[in-house]
Amino acid sequence: MLTHKPRSKYFYIRGTFKIASETIEINWTKTNIPATKKCSDRWWNNFKDQWIEDYKRLNNGYEVKTYSDATNELLNDPYESFARQDELNLKRTVTFLGSFQLSKITNKLIGQKAIECYNSVKDYTRLKYKSLPREQQIEISSKHATVNRNFITQVSKVMHYAHKNKWCEYMVITRFWTLSGKNRPKYVFTLDEIKRCLDSKAFFYTKLLLVFMLYTGARLQEALSVNWDNTNLAGDRPQIDLERNQVYLWQSKQDEQRIVHIHPTLKAWLEKINDRSGKLFPWNSLQDKKNKNDGITNTWKEMLDMAGVNQKKKRHAVRHTYATFLISYANASDSELMDLGGWKSRDMISVYGSTVPEETQKKINLLP
């Protein structure tokens, strides 16, 4: 159908066309002919031929790419690499969006499929978050953050990759509401809580994980990837270098290596290990042995129970503690924190770091 928009000088094409067995919708495609002129058969045929060639060029032939096609291309692209968990999450999004043409995917559709995948957030969709009690805001924000990280962000990767390859138009992806990083509660271990955890009869490697993350600032997966048999990037030193008091962490987020000095407390714990071969920890990921007694989740919970520590202080709270201790006890500057913790911006430091209450009171007492 050839039509004319109000206040426009040109004709527009709108309608459904069949090209090489594919049904294609054209929605308000602007022509180059003014509305004041007559559209001849010759002009129409020429425009149609040009449009078909443009469509073919932008879509790798006449094939209409689906979300599943784009995801497979992304996962098999030799220039792209993903952490194991991200790869699993990408494949999971295909279960819900795989059959949809890329051109048909909208934020509304992504949101609907995200809720299908994570049914626990279904009851939150019509709530006015800012008017809710603080505790409920925190709970909803936490669950939304999980959906954003494991579903929405993965879909975003696929759609941006598809756009880069000219399989679809650029799309700004909408995420579920969350509290800003500065407004989310930061759970930090106190020195006494750490001591109680380490003095408990919890599993040795769970306590070692606490010590390792506390003195290296490692993210959980970075810690679980450490291997006695691995070497640094240059290949000339072991990943856990007790001789030089260094450990080489691979940061998958930044795709680079970070060198951390081994604190005497961490070294003492590492020296307790007699078999220094293979992986440092007995888990491959947080999901590994998840439903077993010796999985990370269960042994961590057991350790906190034994020590009488709040169960909300999970593994990531140790990284918050690392940043907080560097600020409070080591007086580390922003640039030093970025180097020591592998953060790329000062905004991230403000999310992770704070000051321990005891040190805050000391600072206040110093005022005249």
Secondary structure, DSSP 4 states (H G I P E B T S, - for coil): -EEE-TT-SEEEEEEEEEETTEEEEEEEEEEEEETTS---HHHHHHHHHHHHHHHHHHTTSSPPPBHHHHHHHHHT-TT----HHHHHHHHHHHHHHTTSBGGG--HHHHHHHHHHH-GGGGGGTT--GGGS-HHHHHHHHHHHHHHIIIIIHHHHHHHHHHHHTTSS---PPP------GGGS------HHHHHHHHHS---HHHHHHHHHHHHH---HHHHHT-BTT-B-TTSSSBSEETTTTEEEEEETTTTEEEEEEPPHHHHHHHTT-S--SSBSSS-SSTTTTTTSTTSHHHHHHHHHHHHT--TT--HHHHHHHHHHHHHHTS---HHHHHHHHT-SSHHHHHHH----HHHHHHHHHT--
